[in-house]
Amino acid sequence: MLAAIILPAQSSMGLGLLLVLLAAGGVILAGSVRRREPWTMMLAVTSLALASLLVLRAAEWVTVLAVLAAAVLAMAGLTGALSFGAMVAAMAAWVLAAIRGCHCWATP
């Protein structure tokens, strides 16, 4: 709902998208069973720093890469992944879990 209100008024990435990412990240972190682990907290702070580039830098290509890296780190923190391969696999598992939960191909 927040994204539907804030993002259509924005002509470029910036403060609106940062607010949406912070709200979504806060909800995801609050629901995580690993939220008190030092690794998860460190990755959450790193993701916040990367997402803040939306406001700090005008180059959109930098912000796109920073948001993608922040998403990978957030998924790594939620799953407890420690190596680079495990972090990428955590992101792929998140996408595959979303596809698994989709009932668009279920027969009535």
C-alpha positions as a Python dict, from the first residue, in 0.01 Angstrom:
ca = {
    (1, 'M'): (0, 0, 0),
    (2, 'L'): (286, 235, 83),
    (3, 'A'): (448, 169, -255),
    (4, 'A'): (121, 239, -436),
    (5, 'I'): (95, 575, -262),
    (6, 'I'): (458, 691, -281),
    (7, 'L'): (610, 549, -599),
    (8, 'P'): (371, 674, -873),
    (9, 'A'): (443, 1033, -768),
    (10, 'Q'): (818, 982, -818),
    (11, 'S'): (980, 1046, -1154),
    (12, 'S'): (1306, 875, -1056),
    (13, 'M'): (1451, 654, -788),
    (14, 'G'): (1512, 838, -464),
    (15, 'L'): (1360, 903, -126),
    (16, 'G'): (1027, 738, -211),
    (17, 'L'): (1186, 408, -306),
    (18, 'L'): (1415, 425, -3),
    (19, 'L'): (1112, 464, 226),
    (20, 'V'): (942, 165, 64),
    (21, 'L'): (1258, -47, 95),
    (22, 'L'): (1301, 53, 460),
    (23, 'A'): (941, -36, 540),
    (24, 'A'): (963, -371, 361),
    (25, 'G'): (1301, -449, 519),
    (26, 'G'): (1168, -364, 864),
    (27, 'V'): (872, -596, 824),
    (28, 'I'): (1089, -879, 693),
    (29, 'L'): (1348, -834, 969),
    (30, 'A'): (1080, -820, 1238),
    (31, 'G'): (938, -1152, 1120),
    (32, 'S'): (1274, -1327, 1097),
    (33, 'V'): (1377, -1586, 1353),
    (34, 'R'): (1740, -1481, 1304),
    (35, 'R'): (1690, -1109, 1373),
    (36, 'R'): (1904, -1111, 1691),
    (37, 'E'): (2207, -1287, 1540),
    (38, 'P'): (2511, -1063, 1487),
    (39, 'W'): (2552, -1177, 1123),
    (40, 'T'): (2193, -1082, 1041),
    (41, 'M'): (2220, -744, 1214),
    (42, 'M'): (2546, -668, 1034),
    (43, 'L'): (2396, -758, 697),
    (44, 'A'): (2086, -549, 774),
    (45, 'V'): (2304, -245, 846),
    (46, 'T'): (2506, -308, 529),
    (47, 'S'): (2184, -339, 326),
    (48, 'L'): (2064, -11, 475),
    (49, 'A'): (2389, 158, 378),
    (50, 'L'): (2364, 27, 23),
    (51, 'A'): (1998, 126, -8),
    (52, 'S'): (2080, 478, 114),
    (53, 'L'): (2270, 530, -212),
    (54, 'L'): (1926, 591, -365),
    (55, 'V'): (1929, 930, -195),
    (56, 'L'): (2301, 999, -188),
    (57, 'R'): (2397, 934, -554),
    (58, 'A'): (2241, 1072, -870),
    (59, 'A'): (2375, 796, -1098),
    (60, 'E'): (2094, 546, -1142),
    (61, 'W'): (2321, 263, -1256),
    (62, 'V'): (2504, 276, -922),
    (63, 'T'): (2181, 271, -725),
    (64, 'V'): (2043, -24, -920),
    (65, 'L'): (2354, -228, -844),
    (66, 'A'): (2344, -118, -479),
    (67, 'V'): (1978, -219, -438),
    (68, 'L'): (2043, -558, -599),
    (69, 'A'): (2341, -616, -369),
    (70, 'A'): (2130, -507, -70),
    (71, 'A'): (1862, -760, -166),
    (72, 'V'): (2118, -1043, -187),
    (73, 'L'): (2263, -944, 152),
    (74, 'A'): (1918, -923, 309),
    (75, 'M'): (1833, -1274, 191),
    (76, 'A'): (2170, -1397, 316),
    (77, 'G'): (2096, -1252, 657),
    (78, 'L'): (1752, -1413, 670),
    (79, 'T'): (1885, -1756, 577),
    (80, 'G'): (2217, -1744, 763),
    (81, 'A'): (2425, -1788, 448),
    (82, 'L'): (2797, -1732, 506),
    (83, 'S'): (2970, -1791, 170),
    (84, 'F'): (2915, -1605, -157),
    (85, 'G'): (2765, -1911, -327),
    (86, 'A'): (2526, -1961, -38),
    (87, 'M'): (2420, -1596, -58),
    (88, 'V'): (2335, -1625, -427),
    (89, 'A'): (2155, -1955, -360),
    (90, 'A'): (1956, -1786, -82),
    (91, 'M'): (1834, -1526, -330),
    (92, 'A'): (1741, -1795, -582),
    (93, 'A'): (1561, -1992, -310),
    (94, 'W'): (1356, -1683, -224),
    (95, 'V'): (1244, -1647, -587),
    (96, 'L'): (1169, -2019, -618),
    (97, 'A'): (968, -2012, -295),
    (98, 'A'): (756, -1731, -440),
    (99, 'I'): (692, -1939, -752),
    (100, 'R'): (607, -2242, -539),
    (101, 'G'): (350, -2038, -347),
    (102, 'C'): (182, -1915, -665),
    (103, 'H'): (-142, -2093, -738),
    (104, 'C'): (-180, -1948, -1086),
    (105, 'W'): (-145, -2287, -1256),
    (106, 'A'): (-365, -2482, -1013),
    (107, 'T'): (-677, -2631, -1164),
    (108, 'P'): (-1008, -2531, -1003),
}
